Amino acid sequence: AFNKDLPFDKFALWQLAGDMLPNPTREMKVATGYVRMNPTTNEGGSIEEEVLVRNTFDRVDTTSTVFLGLSVGCAKCHDHKYDPISQKDYYGLYAFFNSTKDAPLDGNNLLPPPVIADPTPVQEALLEATQSRMTQIERGTDAGRARKWLATNAPPLVKTTDWQFCGPFRRGSFEETFNSEEKLENWKPIKITPGVAVQAINANLSNGYFRTKLVSDRDQLFEFGVSSDDGIRVWINGKLVHSNFVSRGVTQGIDPVKAELRKGENELLVKVANGSGPDGFMITLGSEAVNRIDAALKGNDPLKVVQAYLQYGPEAKECIEYRKLIAQKILTEKDIPQTLIAEEMEKPRPAFVLNRGEYDQRKEQVSRKLPDVFETKLPEPNRLGLAKWLIDEKNPLTTRVFVNRVWLQHFGTGIVKTAEDFGNQGEWPSHPELLDYLSIKFRKDGFSVKKLHKLIVTSATFRQSSAVTAEKLQKDPENRLVCRGPKFRLDAEVLRDRVLQASGLLLQRQYGHGFKPYQPAGLWEEVAQSASNTKDYVQDVDPSIYRRTLYLFWKRTSPHPVMSTFDAPTREACLVRRPRTNTPLQALTTMNEPAFFEAARKFGEKIVGTKSTDESRMDFAFRTALSRKPSQKERTILMGSLKRYQKMFSERPQDAAGVIQTGLAPVNRKQDFVDQAAWSLIASTLFNLDEFLTQH
C-alpha cells in the first residue's frame, strides 16, 4: 500500500473495515489483518470469554491511539473525574470490535482462521497461465469417454460402520497420556464425518479412543489419512499401524496411513492424546483419487468427471501434461503466503460495560457508539461506519495525528511531543499553525503519504545542519523550536538495513515469508509451551536472511535480541513513541553480533575489490558508509590501524581466516585474505561511528 502510495483515507478504511465494503477485493480483505494483530494464545486453562475480552480491549486501545491519538484504555475499569471519556463511552467503542468471526483461542495454529491466500504478482501470473492451459485441456477432453474409463478402472471403496468414543482418561504428563493403556469400556456413539474435525476429549493431559469397522469388498492395501490435536496412534485388527507423538493443531497436517485390509469387516481403533488446549480428530477415508473418482461418478457434473479422468486416468499425452500442470500449481500454491483477515459475524455479539474491566462482571448492555465528547452519531453503527467517520473531513483528529507521526519519524520528536496522546494529559503542539497547515495540505493532496514525506524532507527546516552551538543547546536542548536539523540514533530495523546496504548484502526482494536470521540458541525454547508452534527456532540458511528487517519473523514473547537491544518494542501492545536508550550493549552488538560483523566482513571484501591504493580504498569506504571523504586526522588514525591489522593477520593467519569466514555469505577466495580481514576491521570501525548510527 505504501509503495503504491495508496491514499491514506483508503488505507485506513480498508484496514479497519475492508471486509465490510461492497464486493471487497483481496487487497481490501488483506488490509483487515490490522484488526487481527492482537496477541493470541492457546495456553492450557485459558478461558475463551476472558481472551475474547482481552483481544477486543487491544483493538479498541490500538485504534484509538493510532487514529485518534487518545489513550482511552484507562476508562475500561471506571470513570475518571476529569476525563471526558467515560467507561460507558469505552464500551461503546468496544462494541464495534467484539463481533469478528475469529475464535478467541488460536488452537496452536500458526494461522488461525479466517485467513486468505495473498500471492505475489509473479505467483499470480504463473497460476493464471497454468489454469488457462488446464482449462484448455479440459475443454478438449470428451466427458463420455472419461466417464466410461473411470467406471471401468475405478479403485475399490471402503465404507465404515457407526463410530464410537471411549474416554476421556486423565494422565499426569503428555508422554504418559500418549503411551498409557486403558481398559476400554462404556463406549458412546459419536458422529464423525470424513474430512471434518471433531472434538470429544475436552480436557488437558487426557486421551480418548475412537473406533469403527472398515468394510472392504476385497483384500487390499488401503490408504487413508488421520490428523489430531495432539498425538495419535492407530490400530487395524489389533495391529499398530501408525504412531505420531506430536504437539499440533488438528488442521496443521494429515498423516498418511497404509494398512492391509481383509475382505469384509476390519476393526479400526484410534487413540488421540491431548497435551493442552482444544483436542481434535479428523480422518479422510481412502486416497484422494478414490474419493474424487467416486464423487465424480456419482455426480452430474461432466467437468468433475473430466478432471478426475485427466488427473487419475491412463498414461495418455493429455493426462500426463495435465498432471504436470497440477503439480506445478500445487508447488506454486504451497509457497503463497497466507495472512489473517477479519470477518464480521452475521449477528453481532452483545456488549456490556464490564466492572473493573473484568470479563465476568457484566453491568449494563451498551450499543455501538462514539464517545459523547465527539457529539457525533454514526449513520452506520458498525466497524465500517467507524472507519468512515475516522477519515471524514469533519473529524479533525485523524489527519493531525498521522501527520504528527510522520513528522516524528523524520525529526525524532513530533510537533505534538506526546504523539500517542492528543488529550488533556498530552503536550501542546510546539507549532500549532504548522500542524494545521500540514494536515490541511495532506488532505488537499489526496492523502498522498509520499507527497507528505517529500514535503517534509525537502523543507529548509529538515535540511538544516544538525550541528548545535552551546547557546542553542542551552536555550533549546530538545530542539522543540526546530532551530537545527534532527539528530537521533536510527531505529533498530533501519540500522540493520543500513549495515546490509553498505556491505552490499541487502537483498531487496519484495513479498514472501518472514526470515529467521542468526540468533543465540535456546531463546524461543526458554519461553515456549511444550505445544507451541514456535518452540523450536530453525535459522534460515539461504540469502533470505539478508532481506530488509521489515520481513524479520517476529515472536512477540521473544523478539530478536538485536531488535530489543536497540529499543524495538515487543509488538505485544501498540507503541507510538519508542524510547531511545544508549547502553554498552549496543556498542557490543554492532561490533560483535554475527550479522553486523558479517556485513563488516563483506564491506571489507567490497573495499579490497576496488583494486586501488590503500588511500583510495579509504576514500571509497568513507564515501560508501558516510557519504563524505575522511578528514586528514581520520585518515591518519585509520591508516595506522590498517597497517597494524595487516601486520597482525600476517603473523596470525588463523585469526584472519576466522574473520573472513564469519557468516553464511561466500568468501572471495581470489582476494588476499590478510587484506580482507584487515579491511573488515576498518569497515567495522566505520559501522560503529556515531555518524553512521544516527540520522543527522
Secondary structure by P-SEA (a helix, b strand, c coil): cccccccaaaaaaaaccccccccccaaaaaaccccccccccccccccaaaaaaaaaaaaaaaaaaaccccccccccccccccccccaaaaaaaaaaccccccccccccccccccbbbbbcaaaaaaaaaaaaaaaaaaaaccaaaaaaaaaacccbbbbbcbbbbccccccccaaaaacccccccbbbbbbbcccccccccccccccbbbbbbbbbcccccccbbbbccccbbbbcccccccccccccccccbbbbbbbbbcccbbbbbbbbbbcccccbbbbbcccaaaaaaaaaaacccaaaaaaaaaacccccaaaaaaaaaaaaaaaaaaabbbbbbbbbbcccccccccccccccccccccccccccccccccccccaaaaaaaaaccccccaaaaaaaaaaaaacccccccccccccccccccccaaaaaaaaaaaaaacccaaaaaaaaaacccccccccccaaaaaaccccccccccccccccaaaaaaaaaaaacccccccccbbbbcccccccccccccccccccbbbbbccccccccccccccccccccaaaaaaccccccccccbbbbbbcaaaaaaaaccaaaaaaaaaaaaaaaaccccaaaaaaaaaaaaccccccaaaaaaaaaaaaaaaaaaaacaaaaaaaaacccccccccccaaaaaaaaaaaaaaaacccccccc
